[in-house]
């Protein structure tokens, strides 16, 4: 089932990862929040990591968390950011685990969907 709304035609699970990504961004006061869903339906949520020795986007952090937890594949990814597009590095991380057809949903800080692209 898909929901038609201001988010376009997204299913409830896709809306959920956008909401989780938005919450991570707001809760942690970071530039980006992200969430990914693995092949079993588990979600991994992360914010931007900015340490002196380690800098990772929220989406790459969420993908790393999924891999570290044993995920074998991704069904979808979402990032909430002020950026207009998902970076090539972020899409590459999603592609590495999920394949080129994995959807990457980009929403603005208000949670409104800006773009839905594939990792490929």
Backbone bond lengths (Angstrom), bond angles and torsions (degrees), N, CA, C in turn:
res aa  C-N    CA-C-N  psi(-1)  N-CA   C-N-CA  omega(-1)  CA-C   N-CA-C  phi
1 X - - - 1.444 - - 1.528 109.16 -
2 X 1.302 117.40 137.66 1.457 121.35 176.00 1.517 109.11 -115.38
3 X 1.295 115.55 154.41 1.455 121.47 178.08 1.510 108.69 -109.01
4 X 1.304 117.29 126.50 1.459 121.03 174.08 1.514 107.38 -94.77
5 X 1.295 115.55 123.38 1.455 120.79 -177.89 1.511 108.16 -160.20
6 X 1.316 115.66 -161.56 1.454 119.21 175.75 1.521 111.05 -64.79
7 X 1.326 117.23 -10.44 1.461 121.98 178.56 1.518 112.10 -92.96
8 X 1.323 118.03 2.54 1.453 119.46 -176.07 1.517 109.09 82.76
9 X 1.301 116.79 -155.20 1.466 121.23 -179.04 1.522 110.03 -95.13
10 X 1.311 115.84 81.07 1.457 121.33 177.90 1.519 108.85 -114.11
11 X 1.311 115.30 142.74 1.453 120.29 175.34 1.516 110.89 -77.68
12 X 1.318 116.65 167.75 1.465 120.17 -178.05 1.528 113.78 -60.99
13 X 1.318 117.66 -32.19 1.469 120.00 179.38 1.527 111.24 -70.40
14 X 1.332 117.22 -34.39 1.459 120.05 176.45 1.523 110.71 -71.39
15 X 1.318 116.55 -40.58 1.474 119.57 175.75 1.529 110.62 -61.31
16 X 1.328 115.88 -36.26 1.465 120.66 179.32 1.532 111.38 -62.36
17 X 1.334 117.80 -44.82 1.468 117.30 -177.68 1.528 111.59 -71.10
18 X 1.326 117.67 -29.53 1.474 119.27 173.90 1.527 109.42 -65.20
19 X 1.331 117.02 -44.20 1.467 121.39 179.12 1.528 110.93 -62.13
20 X 1.325 117.27 -42.96 1.468 120.80 178.91 1.526 111.22 -64.21
21 X 1.329 116.93 -41.54 1.464 120.80 178.75 1.524 110.89 -63.70
22 X 1.322 115.96 -42.62 1.466 120.36 179.40 1.532 110.44 -63.75
23 X 1.315 116.49 -41.15 1.469 120.88 179.49 1.526 111.61 -64.03
24 X 1.335 117.04 -41.18 1.468 120.50 179.09 1.517 110.76 -63.00
25 X 1.326 116.60 -41.38 1.465 121.14 179.25 1.522 110.64 -61.96
26 X 1.318 116.45 -48.22 1.470 121.14 -177.59 1.527 111.50 -68.99
27 X 1.316 117.11 -45.51 1.465 121.85 -176.23 1.528 111.63 -62.46
28 X 1.338 116.27 -38.47 1.458 120.02 -175.53 1.525 113.62 -97.12
29 X 1.323 117.19 -5.11 1.456 120.55 179.18 1.513 113.30 60.48
30 X 1.338 115.67 40.64 1.462 121.23 -178.26 1.529 110.08 -111.22
31 X 1.338 117.54 162.45 1.465 120.31 -177.19 1.533 114.39 -63.54
32 X 1.332 117.12 -30.17 1.460 121.02 -177.34 1.520 110.88 -137.83
33 X 1.314 114.80 150.19 1.455 122.47 169.23 1.512 107.11 -126.97
34 X 1.312 117.59 148.88 1.465 120.59 -179.42 1.519 109.80 -145.86
35 X 1.321 114.19 157.30 1.458 121.19 174.09 1.520 107.85 -146.94
36 X 1.319 116.16 143.29 1.458 122.07 174.87 1.521 108.30 -127.80
37 X 1.330 115.25 152.60 1.466 122.01 177.75 1.515 108.17 -118.75
38 X 1.335 116.70 127.76 1.463 119.42 -177.93 1.531 111.31 -89.74
39 X 1.311 115.08 -176.73 1.459 121.51 -174.58 1.530 113.45 -66.05
40 X 1.311 117.75 -16.14 1.467 120.52 178.52 1.521 111.84 -100.57
41 X 1.332 117.05 -0.02 1.451 121.05 -179.69 1.518 114.34 93.24
42 X 1.329 117.21 -2.29 1.473 119.60 177.04 1.521 109.55 -70.92
43 X 1.332 115.56 146.67 1.460 120.08 178.90 1.522 110.05 -114.92
44 X 1.324 113.88 149.37 1.458 122.53 178.10 1.518 106.26 -128.88
45 X 1.325 115.97 127.79 1.460 121.88 -173.04 1.518 109.03 -121.54
46 X 1.321 116.52 138.53 1.468 120.23 -177.81 1.521 110.60 -151.88
47 X 1.314 114.07 161.56 1.455 122.19 172.08 1.509 109.32 -116.49
48 X 1.310 115.68 173.52 1.456 121.96 177.22 1.526 109.38 -58.50
49 X 1.345 116.91 139.18 1.458 122.79 175.71 1.522 107.50 -108.95
50 X 1.328 116.24 120.45 1.470 120.92 179.65 1.516 109.34 -131.89
51 X 1.330 115.34 83.80 1.457 121.83 173.87 1.522 107.88 -105.33
52 X 1.297 116.16 163.25 1.463 118.51 178.20 1.523 111.26 -58.45
53 X 1.334 116.80 -38.62 1.464 120.38 -175.99 1.520 114.30 -101.06
54 X 1.331 118.39 -3.49 1.463 120.92 -176.57 1.519 109.92 -148.40
55 X 1.310 115.85 122.17 1.464 121.45 177.44 1.524 108.06 -128.16
56 X 1.345 115.41 120.23 1.454 121.37 179.91 1.520 109.46 -136.60
57 X 1.311 115.83 139.88 1.456 118.91 172.43 1.528 108.61 -67.41
58 X 1.302 115.81 163.16 1.464 120.33 178.82 1.525 110.88 -61.13
59 X 1.331 117.13 -41.39 1.464 119.69 -177.29 1.524 111.57 -67.62
60 X 1.323 117.30 -42.60 1.471 119.04 177.60 1.522 110.76 -65.15
61 X 1.332 117.48 -34.20 1.462 120.34 176.75 1.524 110.57 -65.73
62 X 1.336 117.56 -43.35 1.469 120.96 179.19 1.527 111.12 -63.76
63 X 1.338 117.25 -40.38 1.462 120.42 177.16 1.528 109.73 -63.67
64 X 1.326 118.01 -43.60 1.467 121.40 178.60 1.526 110.85 -60.93
65 X 1.325 117.09 -40.17 1.468 120.27 178.05 1.534 110.67 -63.34
66 X 1.328 116.67 -40.29 1.465 120.02 178.61 1.521 110.96 -63.54
67 X 1.330 116.54 -45.74 1.463 120.87 179.13 1.531 110.16 -61.78
68 X 1.324 116.83 -45.76 1.465 121.05 -178.78 1.526 112.16 -64.05
69 X 1.327 116.24 -22.71 1.467 120.83 179.25 1.523 112.68 -93.84
70 X 1.319 117.11 2.46 1.457 120.92 175.04 1.515 116.29 96.05
71 X 1.321 118.31 10.14 1.470 119.83 178.04 1.530 109.57 -61.43
72 X 1.319 115.26 139.70 1.458 121.12 179.12 1.522 112.31 -99.75
73 X 1.343 116.83 -19.75 1.452 121.67 -177.04 1.520 109.08 -161.10
74 X 1.322 116.48 165.43 1.464 121.75 175.09 1.512 109.55 -118.45
75 X 1.331 115.22 142.03 1.466 120.90 173.89 1.520 111.14 -92.00
76 X 1.343 116.87 -34.97 1.468 120.84 -176.80 1.514 109.54 -164.79
77 X 1.338 114.46 160.24 1.456 121.85 177.14 1.517 108.52 -139.13
78 X 1.329 115.60 149.57 1.469 120.67 176.12 1.507 108.71 -138.27
79 X 1.326 115.66 143.01 1.454 121.93 175.25 1.523 107.97 -133.56
80 X 1.325 115.03 136.97 1.464 121.73 175.67 1.513 106.16 -112.86
81 X 1.345 114.85 121.17 1.450 120.50 -171.81 1.518 109.52 -158.69
82 X 1.323 115.79 160.87 1.463 120.70 171.90 1.526 111.00 -79.59
83 X 1.337 117.40 -11.41 1.466 121.66 179.67 1.524 110.45 -64.82
84 X 1.312 115.46 152.56 1.467 120.70 -179.87 1.523 113.25 -84.02
85 X 1.337 116.71 -22.08 1.463 120.50 -178.90 1.524 109.45 -141.11
86 X 1.318 115.88 159.56 1.467 121.23 171.71 1.523 107.20 -79.48
87 X 1.320 117.16 133.62 1.467 120.37 -177.00 1.524 111.26 -67.03
88 X 1.317 115.91 157.34 1.456 121.07 176.81 1.526 110.53 -60.84
89 X 1.336 117.56 -37.43 1.464 120.75 178.97 1.524 110.93 -63.42
90 X 1.331 117.22 -41.08 1.463 120.64 178.06 1.526 110.66 -65.41
91 X 1.324 116.67 -45.95 1.461 119.97 -179.98 1.529 110.56 -63.92
92 X 1.330 117.28 -34.70 1.467 120.56 178.30 1.522 111.24 -64.88
93 X 1.320 117.40 -40.50 1.468 120.45 178.64 1.527 110.64 -63.19
94 X 1.330 116.36 -43.33 1.468 120.46 177.42 1.526 109.91 -63.95
95 X 1.310 116.84 -43.25 1.470 122.38 -179.72 1.531 111.03 -61.98
96 X 1.341 117.00 -40.40 1.465 120.78 -179.56 1.522 112.21 -58.36
97 X 1.317 117.45 -37.90 1.461 120.43 -178.28 1.525 112.28 -96.87
98 X 1.314 117.56 -36.20 1.457 119.72 -173.13 1.513 115.70 -102.64
99 X 1.323 116.99 -18.65 1.455 120.05 -176.35 1.520 110.88 98.15
100 X 1.324 116.73 166.06 1.456 121.05 -174.05 1.528 114.86 -66.95
101 X 1.315 118.58 -21.97 1.461 120.94 -178.90 1.511 115.40 -89.10
102 X 1.332 117.40 0.46 1.458 120.67 -178.26 1.521 110.85 -66.17
103 X 1.332 118.13 126.49 1.464 119.81 179.81 1.526 112.46 -69.83
104 X 1.323 114.83 138.15 1.464 122.51 173.99 1.525 106.02 -119.70
105 X 1.322 115.84 114.90 1.459 122.59 -178.17 1.518 108.88 -97.83
106 X 1.313 117.03 126.86 1.464 121.73 178.54 1.520 108.39 -112.72
107 X 1.328 115.59 121.32 1.464 121.30 178.09 1.520 109.15 -120.37
108 X 1.319 115.39 152.49 1.452 121.31 176.10 1.516 110.37 -78.55
109 X 1.331 117.79 173.09 1.464 121.50 179.90 1.532 113.54 -57.23
110 X 1.334 116.65 -22.87 1.467 120.28 177.64 1.527 111.91 -82.32
111 X 1.322 117.56 -1.46 1.461 121.86 179.93 1.508 114.24 86.47
112 X 1.325 117.83 -0.28 1.467 121.12 179.80 1.525 110.47 -78.55
113 X 1.317 115.75 130.79 1.448 121.40 179.31 1.524 110.38 -63.08
114 X 1.332 116.73 126.97 1.468 122.17 177.07 1.507 111.53 -100.97
115 X 1.331 115.97 -38.29 1.450 120.16 -176.39 1.526 109.66 -156.61
116 X 1.308 114.89 147.95 1.469 122.03 171.67 1.514 105.44 -128.74
117 X 1.327 115.58 111.37 1.460 121.78 -178.63 1.520 108.15 -123.25
118 X 1.308 116.37 175.01 1.455 119.30 172.97 1.527 108.63 -103.05
119 X 1.315 114.91 160.98 1.464 120.45 -179.39 1.521 111.71 -68.12
120 X 1.347 116.80 -22.27 1.458 122.78 -176.09 1.457 113.49 -67.64
